[in-house]
Amino acid sequence: MPPPYRLVRPAPAVVAPVVLDDAQRRVVEHRRGPLRVLAGPGTGKTTTLVEAVVARIEAGADPESILALTFSRRAAAELRMRIAARVGVTMREPLARTFHSYAYGLLRRAAALRGDPPPRLLSGPEQDAVIRDLLAGQAEGKGSVVWPERLAVAVTTRGFASELRDLMLRAYERGVPPRQLDEWGRRRGRDDWRAAARFMQEYADVTALAASHSVAMDPAELIRAAIDLLRTDAETVDAERARLRSVYVDEYQDSDPAQDELLALLAGDGRDLIVVGDPDQSIYAFRGASTQGILDFPERFRQADGAPAPTVALTVCRRSGAGLVDASRRVISHVSGPRRQEHRDLAPVGAYASEISVHVLTSASQEAAYIAHRLREAHLREGTPWSRMAVLVRSTSRQLAVLRRAFVSAGVPVAVNSDELPLSEQPAARALLDILDAAVPPEGEDPEQWPSHFDEALAVALLTSPLGGADALTMRRLRQQLRRAAAAAGDELSSGTLVVAALREPGDLLAVDDRAAAAALQVAGLLATARRIAAEPGATVEDVLWAVWQESGLGARWQRASLHGAPAADRDLDAVVGLFDAAARFVDRLPKVGPRAFLDHVRSQQIPADSLAAKAASGEAVRVLTAHAAKGLEWD
């Protein structure tokens, strides 16, 4: 009989009172019309926004009449938690949302009223894979799009697909349909624009056809669809404007033109609207963000009497010491900004130690070793917890391998969130994908034979993966004993060839001792299982992955490790759950397509997936992440 469980309501968290400066109080006490808040780093802009929302609710406003918008789900979740902790009540609707979440909710309600299924959000990786599939077909002469001859070589490259995706998103955000882009291309003699316009139309047709039970939209299309709904449905826009009495926007410098247009429909005409941001902190231009929204706010969102919206500047920095503030101000003084720049005149408070040093090193490996040394020194000599330190990189997927090797050698624990890496590059998921790669032949090869590309590199990757668990010493013993056995039989094959042969035919491992053969026998068994399940009629990639996962025994092992507080096990379990989730979505959309197609689909995705699933805590480890992912976070 399973043990009984008892749910215990936790004690409410004690929220320390917030001490506001004069400028923050002016924002909190603002009650009528639009207001722009320019706030430099560390000045408490999100705290100010939270207190403004709380003050409005405590003054008698219905929480359902307030909408707080921000730039990411993580930021929205934090905003909701902070507001809920201060107010102490539960709201029926999320008070803080992203622009895309609000747009989706609006479209879903409208679809429900019409009796239609809700729209389906096309994730970044899915959109990336669809674009690459279409481009691959067009390179072979399929489809209606013919790219200019000078671009023929580039069409199948990842860089071309990435730039084309960016062009499509920027076009949607700025309300440029394929027809208009084609017309611009005709006028300016740009045949590449005209080809891109035809591609946009073909992409729209394909995604509409693939969404058999609902409309599939990417994030930019979602915002544009919400704008079109509000523009064409007077009843919907009147109902929304009547419901929402106050709108707050955090990190407004990261908004794009489409989001500004949506905001104008909801809170224009002198309505209560407070936006908070800093044009100097805009880092999402590559995603279409434009500082023009926050710079032009006073003129675009005027008060009811026609006067420009007022501006309040927050200038008290509570996060950094004087040295860091002075250095950042010297750098930002060379960057253009709004006409009013008093938000750049920061006044640090508190005795924060700050040190800035620049080191020029000769290679990536030397740089990684130096960083690992400094982190270890800070932990051992200064007592800084691992989790209070971070390393910011330009690209996690490109720089992680070198950093991880240096950190492991120095004894520095490292953590990388799953949303920082594409699914195919996460170690646990990559191991299962490598099993598929080695077991299932590509299209055009004999399904009864092993894949022709199953080589030494793939075999070693499998043996040293979590599925095999072999270390360098085990691999050396395995190679030596296989070569010794082959030499005794008169064969002069390389150790790499022998390792591949042993995984295909585990009988070759009879001449190897148990310790050296254990990893190879485990991987060989998993490969045999994957080939057997894949050969069954109607087998899907879910069936193959589940059979391999069950036989591997990793689930129970990682679960035990997770219960004992091992962050690596949590990370690996998160990756496997993400892989099975991706497989389930793939099978739902393409139930008759085999496992190999799923493998190609996942590996073609160059964009980290954004999942709604909760992520396990990284524990006591140094975070490695990009500057964009670090936005809103703090370390010592």
C-alpha positions as CSV (number, residue, x, y, z in Angstrom):
1,M,0.0,0.0,0.0
2,P,1.5,3.4,-1.0
3,P,2.2,5.7,1.9
4,P,-0.4,8.4,2.6
5,Y,0.3,12.0,1.6
6,R,-0.9,15.1,3.5
7,L,-0.9,18.5,1.8
8,V,0.3,21.2,4.2
9,R,-0.3,24.8,3.4
10,P,3.0,26.7,3.8
11,A,3.3,29.8,5.9
12,P,3.0,32.9,3.8
13,A,6.4,34.4,3.0
14,V,7.4,37.5,5.0
15,V,7.8,40.4,2.5
16,A,10.2,43.0,3.8
17,P,8.9,46.6,3.5
18,V,10.2,48.5,0.5
19,V,11.9,51.8,1.0
20,L,11.3,54.0,-2.1
21,D,13.2,57.1,-3.1
22,D,11.4,60.3,-4.2
23,A,11.4,59.4,-7.9
24,Q,10.0,55.9,-7.2
25,R,7.2,57.4,-5.1
26,R,6.2,59.7,-7.9
27,V,5.8,56.7,-10.1
28,V,3.8,54.7,-7.5
29,E,1.5,57.7,-6.8
30,H,0.8,58.4,-10.5
31,R,-2.9,57.8,-11.1
32,R,-4.0,59.2,-14.4
33,G,-2.8,59.0,-18.0
34,P,0.4,57.7,-19.6
35,L,3.9,57.9,-17.9
36,R,7.3,56.9,-19.1
37,V,9.9,55.8,-16.5
38,L,13.5,55.8,-17.6
39,A,15.5,53.7,-15.2
40,G,19.2,52.8,-15.3
41,P,20.7,49.5,-14.2
42,G,20.1,48.6,-10.5
43,T,17.7,51.5,-9.9
44,G,14.8,49.2,-8.9
45,K,12.6,49.7,-12.0
46,T,10.8,46.3,-11.5
47,T,10.4,46.9,-7.8
48,T,8.9,50.3,-8.6
49,L,6.4,48.7,-11.1
50,V,5.4,46.1,-8.5
51,E,4.8,48.8,-5.9
52,A,2.8,50.8,-8.4
53,V,0.5,47.8,-9.2
54,V,0.1,47.0,-5.5
55,A,-0.7,50.6,-4.6
56,R,-3.4,50.6,-7.3
57,I,-4.9,47.4,-5.9
58,E,-4.8,48.6,-2.4
59,A,-6.6,51.8,-3.5
60,G,-9.5,49.7,-4.5
61,A,-8.9,48.7,-8.1
62,D,-10.0,45.3,-9.2
63,P,-6.9,43.1,-9.9
64,E,-8.7,41.8,-13.0
65,S,-8.7,45.3,-14.4
66,I,-4.9,45.6,-14.3
67,L,-2.5,44.1,-16.9
68,A,1.3,44.0,-16.5
69,L,3.3,43.1,-19.6
70,T,6.9,42.2,-19.9
71,F,9.4,40.7,-22.4
72,S,9.8,37.0,-21.3
73,R,8.0,34.2,-19.5
74,R,10.6,34.1,-16.8
75,A,10.2,37.9,-16.2
76,A,6.4,37.5,-16.2
77,A,6.6,34.7,-13.7
78,E,8.8,36.7,-11.4
79,L,6.5,39.7,-11.7
80,R,3.5,37.6,-10.8
81,M,5.1,36.1,-7.8
82,R,6.3,39.5,-6.5
83,I,2.9,41.1,-6.9
84,A,1.1,38.1,-5.4
85,A,3.5,38.1,-2.4
86,R,2.8,41.8,-1.8
87,V,-1.0,41.7,-2.3
88,G,-1.6,38.4,-0.6
89,V,-4.6,37.4,-2.8
90,T,-5.0,34.9,-5.7
91,M,-6.1,36.3,-9.1
92,R,-8.3,34.4,-11.5
93,E,-6.4,35.6,-14.6
94,P,-2.6,36.0,-14.7
95,L,-2.0,39.7,-13.8
96,A,1.5,39.7,-15.4
97,R,2.0,38.2,-18.9
98,T,4.2,38.5,-21.9
99,F,2.9,40.2,-25.0
100,H,2.7,36.9,-26.7
101,S,0.8,35.3,-23.8
102,Y,-1.7,38.1,-23.8
103,A,-2.2,37.9,-27.6
104,Y,-2.6,34.1,-27.4
105,G,-5.3,34.4,-24.7
106,L,-7.1,37.1,-26.8
107,L,-7.1,34.9,-29.9
108,R,-8.1,31.8,-27.9
109,R,-11.1,33.5,-26.4
110,A,-12.2,34.8,-29.8
111,A,-11.8,31.3,-31.3
112,A,-13.8,29.7,-28.5
113,L,-16.7,32.2,-29.1
114,R,-16.7,31.2,-32.8
115,G,-16.6,27.5,-32.0
116,D,-13.1,27.2,-33.6
117,P,-10.1,25.3,-32.1
118,P,-7.5,27.6,-30.4
119,P,-4.4,28.6,-32.4
120,R,-1.2,26.6,-32.0
121,L,2.0,28.4,-31.3
122,L,4.8,27.3,-33.7
123,S,8.0,27.2,-31.6
124,G,11.3,28.6,-32.8
125,P,12.9,25.1,-33.4
126,E,9.8,23.9,-35.3
127,Q,9.8,27.0,-37.5
128,D,13.5,26.7,-38.1
129,A,13.1,23.0,-39.2
130,V,10.2,23.9,-41.5
131,I,12.2,26.7,-43.2
132,R,15.2,24.4,-43.7
133,D,13.0,21.6,-45.1
134,L,11.4,24.0,-47.6
135,L,14.8,25.4,-48.7
136,A,16.2,21.9,-49.2
137,G,13.3,21.1,-51.4
138,Q,13.7,24.3,-53.4
139,A,17.4,23.6,-53.9
140,E,16.3,20.4,-55.6
141,G,13.9,22.2,-57.9
142,K,10.8,21.4,-55.9
143,G,8.2,24.1,-54.9
144,S,7.3,27.3,-56.5
145,V,10.2,29.5,-55.3
146,V,13.2,30.0,-57.5
147,W,16.0,31.8,-55.8
148,P,18.5,34.0,-57.8
149,E,21.4,32.1,-59.3
150,R,23.9,34.0,-57.1
151,L,22.2,32.6,-54.0
152,A,21.9,29.0,-55.2
153,V,25.0,27.8,-53.2
154,A,23.8,29.5,-50.0
155,V,20.2,28.3,-50.0
156,T,20.9,25.1,-48.1
157,T,23.2,26.6,-45.5
158,R,22.2,27.2,-41.9
159,G,23.2,30.9,-42.1
160,F,20.8,31.5,-45.0
161,A,17.9,29.8,-43.2
162,S,18.6,31.9,-40.1
163,E,18.7,35.2,-42.1
164,L,15.5,34.2,-43.9
165,R,13.8,33.5,-40.7
166,D,14.8,36.8,-39.3
167,L,13.5,38.6,-42.4
168,M,10.2,36.9,-42.1
169,L,9.8,37.7,-38.4
170,R,10.7,41.4,-38.9
171,A,8.2,41.6,-41.8
172,Y,5.4,40.2,-39.6
173,E,6.3,42.5,-36.8
174,R,6.2,45.5,-39.0
175,G,3.0,44.4,-40.8
176,V,4.7,43.8,-44.2
177,P,2.8,41.0,-46.0
178,P,4.4,39.0,-48.8
179,R,2.6,41.0,-51.5
180,Q,4.1,44.3,-50.2
181,L,7.6,42.8,-50.0
182,D,7.2,41.6,-53.5
183,E,6.2,45.0,-54.7
184,W,9.1,46.6,-52.9
185,G,11.4,44.1,-54.6
186,R,9.9,44.9,-58.0
187,R,10.3,48.6,-57.6
188,R,13.9,48.4,-56.4
189,G,15.1,45.6,-58.7
190,R,15.7,43.2,-55.8
191,D,15.0,39.7,-57.1
192,D,16.1,38.3,-53.7
193,W,13.3,40.3,-52.0
194,R,10.8,38.9,-54.5
195,A,11.9,35.4,-53.9
196,A,11.7,35.9,-50.2
197,A,8.1,37.1,-50.6
198,R,7.2,34.0,-52.5
199,F,8.9,31.9,-49.8
200,M,6.8,33.7,-47.1
201,Q,3.7,32.8,-48.9
202,E,4.7,29.2,-49.4
203,Y,5.7,28.9,-45.8
204,A,2.3,30.3,-44.7
205,D,0.5,27.7,-47.0
206,V,2.6,24.8,-45.7
207,T,2.1,25.7,-42.0
208,A,-1.6,26.2,-42.6
209,L,-1.8,22.8,-44.3
210,A,0.2,21.1,-41.5
211,A,-2.1,22.4,-38.8
212,S,-5.0,20.1,-39.6
213,H,-7.1,21.0,-36.5
214,S,-5.9,24.5,-35.6
215,V,-4.1,27.5,-37.0
216,A,-0.3,27.3,-36.5
217,M,1.4,30.7,-35.8
218,D,4.9,31.8,-35.0
219,P,5.3,34.4,-32.3
220,A,5.4,37.4,-34.7
221,E,2.3,36.2,-36.4
222,L,0.6,35.8,-33.1
223,I,1.0,39.5,-32.2
224,R,-0.1,40.5,-35.8
225,A,-3.2,38.3,-35.6
226,A,-4.2,39.9,-32.2
227,I,-3.7,43.4,-33.8
228,D,-5.9,42.4,-36.7
229,L,-8.6,41.1,-34.4
230,L,-8.7,44.3,-32.4
231,R,-8.7,46.4,-35.5
232,T,-11.6,44.5,-37.2
233,D,-13.7,43.5,-34.3
234,A,-15.1,46.6,-32.5
235,E,-16.9,44.5,-29.9
236,T,-13.7,42.8,-28.8
237,V,-11.6,45.9,-28.6
238,D,-14.3,47.8,-26.7
239,A,-14.6,44.9,-24.2
240,E,-10.8,44.8,-23.7
241,R,-10.5,48.5,-23.2
242,A,-13.4,48.4,-20.8
243,R,-11.9,45.6,-18.8
244,L,-8.4,46.9,-18.6
245,R,-8.3,50.1,-16.6
246,S,-4.5,50.2,-16.0
247,V,-1.7,48.8,-18.1
248,Y,2.0,48.5,-17.0
249,V,4.9,47.5,-19.2
250,D,8.3,46.4,-17.8
251,E,11.5,46.4,-20.0
252,Y,9.7,48.5,-22.6
253,Q,13.0,49.1,-24.5
254,D,12.7,45.4,-25.7
255,S,9.4,45.9,-27.4
256,D,9.0,45.7,-31.2
257,P,6.8,47.8,-33.5
258,A,4.0,45.2,-33.5
259,Q,3.9,45.2,-29.7
260,D,3.8,49.0,-29.6
261,E,0.9,48.9,-32.1
262,L,-0.9,46.3,-29.8
263,L,-0.3,48.5,-26.8
264,A,-1.7,51.6,-28.6
265,L,-4.9,49.7,-29.3
266,L,-5.3,48.7,-25.7
267,A,-4.1,51.8,-23.8
268,G,-4.0,54.7,-26.2
269,D,-6.0,58.0,-26.1
270,G,-4.6,59.1,-22.7
271,R,-5.5,56.0,-20.8
272,D,-3.6,54.9,-17.7
273,L,-0.4,53.4,-19.0
274,I,3.0,53.2,-17.3
275,V,6.0,51.9,-19.2
276,V,9.4,51.3,-17.5
277,G,12.7,50.8,-19.3
278,D,16.1,52.0,-20.3
279,P,17.0,52.5,-24.0
280,D,20.7,51.9,-23.0
281,Q,19.8,48.3,-22.0
282,S,18.1,47.2,-25.2
283,I,19.8,43.9,-26.3
284,Y,17.2,42.3,-28.4
285,A,17.5,44.2,-31.7
286,F,18.4,40.9,-33.4
287,R,14.9,39.7,-32.5
288,G,13.2,42.9,-33.8
289,A,13.2,45.0,-30.7
290,S,13.5,48.7,-31.3
291,T,14.3,51.5,-28.9
292,Q,12.1,53.8,-31.0
293,G,9.1,52.8,-28.9
294,I,10.4,54.1,-25.6
295,L,12.1,57.1,-27.2
296,D,8.9,58.2,-29.0
297,F,6.6,57.3,-26.1
298,P,5.8,60.8,-24.9
299,E,4.7,61.9,-28.4
300,R,2.9,58.8,-29.4
301,F,1.0,58.2,-26.1
302,R,-0.2,61.6,-25.2
303,Q,-2.3,62.6,-22.3
304,A,-6.1,63.2,-22.6
305,D,-5.5,66.9,-23.1
306,G,-3.0,66.3,-25.9
307,A,0.1,67.1,-23.9
308,P,3.1,64.7,-24.2
309,A,3.3,62.0,-21.6
310,P,5.5,63.0,-18.6
311,T,8.8,61.2,-17.8
312,V,10.3,60.2,-14.5
313,A,13.9,59.2,-14.2
314,L,15.2,56.7,-11.6
315,T,18.8,57.4,-10.8
316,V,19.6,55.8,-7.4
317,C,21.7,52.6,-8.1
318,R,21.4,50.0,-5.4
319,R,23.2,47.1,-7.2
320,S,26.7,48.2,-8.0
321,G,29.6,50.0,-6.4
322,A,31.0,53.4,-7.5
323,G,33.8,51.9,-9.6
324,L,31.5,49.8,-11.7
325,V,28.9,52.5,-12.0
326,D,31.6,55.1,-13.1
327,A,33.0,52.6,-15.7
328,S,29.6,51.8,-17.2
329,R,28.7,55.5,-17.4
330,R,32.0,56.3,-19.3
331,V,31.1,53.6,-21.8
332,I,27.5,54.6,-22.2
333,S,28.4,58.2,-22.7
334,H,29.6,57.3,-26.2
335,V,26.2,55.8,-27.1
336,S,23.4,57.9,-28.5
337,G,20.2,58.0,-26.5
338,P,17.1,60.0,-25.7
339,R,17.2,63.8,-25.6
340,R,16.6,63.6,-21.9
341,Q,19.5,61.6,-20.4
342,E,19.2,62.2,-16.7
343,H,18.6,58.5,-16.1
344,R,22.3,58.0,-17.0
345,D,23.4,60.1,-14.0
346,L,23.4,57.2,-11.5
347,A,24.2,57.8,-7.9
348,P,25.4,54.5,-6.2
349,V,24.3,53.8,-2.6
350,G,25.8,51.1,-0.4
351,A,29.3,49.9,0.1
352,Y,29.5,47.5,-2.8
353,A,33.0,46.2,-3.7
354,S,33.6,46.4,-7.4
355,E,36.6,45.5,-9.5
356,I,37.1,45.6,-13.2
357,S,40.0,43.8,-14.9
358,V,40.8,43.0,-18.5
359,H,43.0,40.1,-19.6
360,V,44.1,39.3,-23.1
361,L,44.9,35.6,-23.5
362,T,46.3,33.7,-26.5
363,S,43.7,30.9,-27.0
364,A,40.3,29.8,-26.0
365,S,41.7,26.9,-23.9
366,Q,44.0,29.3,-22.0
367,E,41.1,31.7,-21.5
368,A,38.9,28.8,-20.1
369,A,41.7,27.7,-17.8
370,Y,42.2,31.2,-16.4
371,I,38.5,31.7,-15.8
372,A,38.3,28.3,-14.0
373,H,41.3,29.4,-11.8
374,R,39.6,32.7,-10.9
375,L,36.4,31.0,-10.0
376,R,38.1,28.4,-7.9
377,E,40.1,31.1,-6.1
378,A,37.0,33.1,-5.4
379,H,35.3,30.0,-3.9
380,L,38.2,28.8,-1.8
381,R,39.8,32.0,-0.6
382,E,36.8,34.4,-0.5
383,G,34.1,31.9,0.3
384,T,31.9,32.9,-2.6
385,P,29.3,30.1,-3.3
386,W,29.5,28.5,-6.7
387,S,25.9,29.4,-7.4
388,R,26.7,33.1,-6.8
389,M,29.1,33.2,-9.8
390,A,28.5,33.1,-13.5
391,V,30.3,33.1,-16.8
392,L,28.8,35.1,-19.7
393,V,29.6,33.9,-23.2
394,R,28.7,35.0,-26.7
395,S,27.4,31.5,-27.7
396,T,26.8,28.7,-25.2
397,S,26.8,25.9,-27.8
398,R,30.1,27.1,-29.3
399,Q,32.0,27.8,-26.2
400,L,30.6,25.4,-23.6
401,A,32.8,22.4,-24.5
402,V,36.1,24.2,-23.9
403,L,34.8,25.8,-20.7
404,R,33.4,22.5,-19.4
405,R,36.7,20.7,-19.9
406,A,38.6,23.4,-18.1
407,F,36.1,23.6,-15.2
408,V,36.0,19.8,-14.7
409,S,39.8,19.7,-14.6
410,A,39.8,22.5,-12.0
411,G,37.0,21.0,-9.9
412,V,34.6,23.7,-10.7
413,P,30.9,22.5,-10.9
414,V,29.2,23.9,-14.0
415,A,25.5,24.2,-14.9
416,V,23.9,25.1,-18.2
417,N,20.1,25.6,-18.4
418,S,18.5,23.4,-21.1
419,D,17.0,26.4,-22.7
420,E,20.6,27.6,-23.5
421,L,21.3,24.7,-25.8
422,P,19.4,23.1,-28.7
423,L,17.9,19.8,-27.8
424,S,20.3,17.8,-29.9
425,E,23.3,19.3,-28.0
426,Q,22.1,18.4,-24.5
427,P,24.2,15.3,-23.4
428,A,21.3,13.0,-22.3
429,A,19.2,13.8,-25.4
430,R,22.3,13.5,-27.7
431,A,23.0,10.0,-26.4
432,L,19.5,8.8,-27.4
433,L,19.7,10.5,-30.7
434,D,23.1,8.9,-31.4
435,I,21.4,5.5,-30.8
436,L,18.9,6.3,-33.5
437,D,21.6,7.5,-35.7
438,A,23.6,4.3,-35.4
439,A,20.7,1.9,-35.5
440,V,18.4,3.3,-38.2
441,P,19.7,3.7,-41.8
442,P,19.0,6.8,-43.8
443,E,16.4,6.9,-46.5
444,G,17.8,5.1,-49.6
445,E,19.9,2.6,-47.7
446,D,18.9,-1.1,-47.0
447,P,16.9,-1.1,-43.8
448,E,18.3,-4.6,-43.0
449,Q,21.9,-3.3,-43.0
450,W,23.7,-1.0,-40.5
451,P,23.9,2.6,-41.5
452,S,26.9,3.3,-43.7
453,H,27.9,6.3,-41.6
454,F,28.2,4.2,-38.4
455,D,31.9,4.9,-37.9
456,E,34.5,5.1,-35.1
457,A,33.5,8.6,-34.0
458,L,29.9,7.6,-33.5
459,A,30.8,4.4,-31.7
460,V,33.1,6.3,-29.3
461,A,30.4,8.9,-28.6
462,L,28.0,6.1,-27.7
463,L,30.4,4.3,-25.5
464,T,31.4,7.4,-23.5
465,S,27.8,8.8,-23.3
466,P,25.6,8.2,-20.3
467,L,24.3,5.1,-22.1
468,G,27.7,3.4,-22.1
469,G,29.5,5.2,-19.3
470,A,33.0,4.3,-20.5
471,D,35.9,6.4,-19.4
472,A,39.2,6.9,-21.1
473,L,40.9,4.0,-19.3
474,T,38.0,1.7,-20.2
475,M,38.2,2.7,-23.9
476,R,42.0,2.1,-23.9
477,R,41.5,-1.4,-22.5
478,L,38.8,-2.2,-24.9
479,R,40.8,-1.1,-27.9
480,Q,43.9,-3.0,-26.7
481,Q,42.1,-6.3,-26.1
482,L,40.2,-6.1,-29.3
483,R,43.4,-5.6,-31.3
484,R,45.1,-8.4,-29.4
485,A,42.3,-10.8,-30.2
486,A,42.2,-9.7,-33.9
487,A,46.0,-10.1,-34.2
488,A,45.7,-13.6,-32.8
489,A,43.2,-14.4,-35.5
490,G,45.5,-12.9,-38.2
491,D,43.5,-9.7,-38.8
492,E,45.3,-6.3,-39.0
493,L,42.3,-4.1,-38.5
494,S,42.5,-0.7,-36.7
495,S,41.1,-0.5,-33.2
496,G,38.4,1.9,-34.4
497,T,37.1,-0.5,-36.9
498,L,37.1,-3.3,-34.3
499,V,35.1,-1.2,-31.9
500,V,32.4,-0.5,-34.5
501,A,32.3,-4.2,-35.4
502,A,32.0,-5.2,-31.7
503,L,28.9,-2.9,-31.3
504,R,27.4,-4.5,-34.4
505,E,28.3,-8.0,-33.4
506,P,28.7,-8.3,-29.7
507,G,30.1,-11.8,-30.1
508,D,33.4,-10.2,-30.8
509,L,33.5,-9.1,-27.2
510,L,33.9,-12.7,-25.9
511,A,37.7,-12.2,-26.0
512,V,37.5,-9.1,-23.8
513,D,37.4,-9.1,-20.0
514,D,34.2,-8.2,-18.3
515,R,35.3,-4.7,-17.1
516,A,36.4,-3.6,-20.5
517,A,33.4,-5.2,-22.3
518,A,30.6,-3.9,-20.0
519,A,30.1,-0.6,-21.7
520,A,30.3,-2.1,-25.2
521,L,27.8,-4.9,-24.3
522,Q,25.4,-2.3,-22.9
523,V,25.5,-0.1,-26.0
524,A,25.3,-3.2,-28.3
525,G,22.2,-4.3,-26.5
526,L,20.6,-0.9,-26.9
527,L,21.4,-0.8,-30.6
528,A,19.9,-4.2,-31.1
529,T,16.7,-3.1,-29.3
530,A,16.4,0.1,-31.4
531,R,16.9,-1.9,-34.6
532,R,14.3,-4.5,-33.6
533,I,11.6,-2.0,-32.6
534,A,12.3,0.3,-35.6
535,A,11.8,-2.7,-37.9
536,E,8.3,-3.5,-36.5
537,P,5.4,-2.4,-38.8
538,G,4.0,1.0,-37.7
539,A,6.7,1.7,-35.2
540,T,7.2,5.4,-34.3
541,V,10.2,7.2,-32.9
542,E,8.4,7.3,-29.6
543,D,8.3,3.5,-29.6
544,V,12.0,3.2,-30.4
545,L,13.1,5.8,-27.8
546,W,10.9,4.4,-25.1
547,A,12.3,0.9,-25.6
548,V,15.9,2.1,-25.5
549,W,15.2,4.3,-22.5
550,Q,13.5,1.5,-20.5
551,E,16.4,-1.0,-21.3
552,S,19.1,1.6,-20.4
553,G,18.1,1.7,-16.7
554,L,19.1,5.3,-16.6
555,G,15.7,6.5,-15.4
556,A,15.9,4.8,-12.0
557,R,19.5,5.7,-11.6
558,W,19.1,9.4,-12.4
559,Q,15.9,9.5,-10.2
560,R,17.9,8.2,-7.2
561,A,20.7,10.7,-7.9
562,S,18.1,13.5,-8.2
563,L,16.5,12.6,-4.9
564,H,20.0,12.9,-3.3
565,G,20.5,16.4,-4.7
566,A,22.6,15.8,-7.8
567,P,21.9,18.7,-10.2
568,A,23.5,16.8,-13.2
569,A,20.8,14.1,-12.9
570,D,18.1,16.8,-12.8
571,R,19.5,18.4,-15.9
572,D,19.7,15.0,-17.7
573,L,16.1,14.1,-16.8
574,D,14.9,17.5,-18.0
575,A,16.6,16.9,-21.4
576,V,15.1,13.4,-21.7
577,V,11.6,14.7,-20.9
578,G,12.1,17.5,-23.5
579,L,13.2,14.9,-26.1
580,F,10.1,12.7,-25.5
581,D,7.9,15.8,-25.6
582,A,9.4,16.7,-29.0
583,A,8.9,13.1,-30.2
584,A,5.3,13.1,-29.2
585,R,4.6,16.4,-31.0
586,F,6.4,15.1,-34.1
587,V,4.4,11.8,-34.1
588,D,1.1,13.7,-33.6
589,R,1.8,15.9,-36.7
590,L,3.4,13.1,-38.8
591,P,2.2,9.7,-37.5
592,K,3.4,7.8,-40.6
593,V,7.0,9.1,-40.7
594,G,9.8,7.0,-39.4
595,P,12.4,7.5,-36.6
596,R,15.1,8.7,-39.1
597,A,12.9,11.7,-40.1
598,F,12.6,12.7,-36.5
599,L,16.4,12.5,-36.0
600,D,16.9,14.8,-39.0
601,H,14.2,17.1,-37.7
602,V,15.7,17.5,-34.3
603,R,19.3,17.9,-35.5
604,S,18.3,20.5,-38.0
605,Q,17.0,22.7,-35.2
606,Q,19.7,25.3,-34.3
607,I,17.5,27.3,-31.9
608,P,17.1,26.3,-28.2
609,A,13.6,25.3,-27.5
610,D,11.6,27.3,-24.9
611,S,9.6,24.9,-22.8
612,L,6.7,25.6,-20.3
613,A,7.9,22.7,-18.2
614,A,9.5,23.6,-14.9
615,K,13.2,23.2,-14.8
616,A,15.1,21.6,-12.0
617,A,17.3,23.9,-9.9
618,S,20.9,23.9,-11.0
619,G,22.2,23.5,-7.4
620,E,25.6,24.7,-6.3
621,A,27.3,25.3,-9.6
622,V,28.6,28.1,-11.7
623,R,26.2,29.2,-14.4
624,V,27.4,29.4,-18.0
625,L,25.0,31.5,-20.1
626,T,24.8,34.2,-22.7
627,A,24.4,37.9,-21.9
628,H,20.8,37.8,-23.2
629,A,19.9,34.9,-21.0
630,A,21.5,36.7,-18.0
631,K,19.1,39.7,-18.3
632,G,17.4,40.3,-15.0
633,L,19.7,38.0,-13.0
634,E,22.3,38.9,-10.4
635,W,25.5,37.3,-9.0
636,D,28.2,38.3,-6.6
